[in-house]
Amino acid sequence: MLLIALVSSPAGAEESFAPAASVEDNIRNMDKDHDGMVSISEVRAYLEAQNGKGYRSELLDEMSAKADARSCASPFSRSFY
């Protein structure tokens, strides 16, 4: 009974929020070149369009640097070439 009381909304209460987009919807919206993959530049463009220029720039810069790296920087990796 307690669960029903917590989950159900009071009678006559209106929903004041729109349903949130699913993760799949967000990824589909980010994939501007429709190749099925979302690059960091597409993520940056999407987030800045939603939240303003410079949104989380430190994190996105770090992600860009790691995506542009030529080799794996993990301590257990080694070159096979």
N, C-alpha and C positions, 0 to 999 in steps of 0.2 A: 504494500500500500504506500509506503514511503516513497518508493521509486516512482510510482505513478504520479504522486503529488509533485515530485521534483521535476519530472519530465514534462508533464502536461502544463499548458499555459492556462491562466485564469480565463473564465468565460468572458467573451467580449473583448479580450486583449487583441490588439492589432500587431502584426509583425512590422517592426519599424526598420528592418534592414533587408537589403536585397541578398539573395543567395550568392555566396562567394563562388568564383570561378574555380573549377577543378584544376589540379596540377596538369592534367592532359590539355585542358583548354589554354592554360598559361603557356605551356611549351609550344603548342600549335601557334599561338599568337607571336611567340618569339621567333619562330622559324620563318624568317622573311624570304629566304631563297628556296624554301620548300624542298630541301634535300633530306629531310628526316633527322637532321642533326642540328643542335643549337650550339653555335660557337660563342665564345666569351664576348665577342663584339656584338652579337645579337642580344645576349643577356644584358650587356651594358646599355645598349640602345633602348631596350624594353623597360629596364628599371629606371633609366633617366627620363623616359617619356612618362612613366607613371608617377615618379617621385621628385623630379626636378634634376637639373644638371648638377653633376658632382656627387650624386647619391652614392654613398659607400665607396668612394673613389679609391681609398687605400686597399680595401679588399679586392675590388675589381682590378686594380693595377697589379696586385700580387697574383691574381688568377691569370691575368694576361701574360705576365712574365713567365709563369710556370707553363702555360700553354705554348709559348713560343720557344721554350727550352729545347735544345737539340738532343739532349740525353737525359736519362733518368738520374736524379740527384740522390737517390737513396743510398745509404752506406753499404747495403748488401748487393747492389748491382755491379756488374762488371762488363767490360766491353767484350763483345763476341766477334769483333772484326779485326 
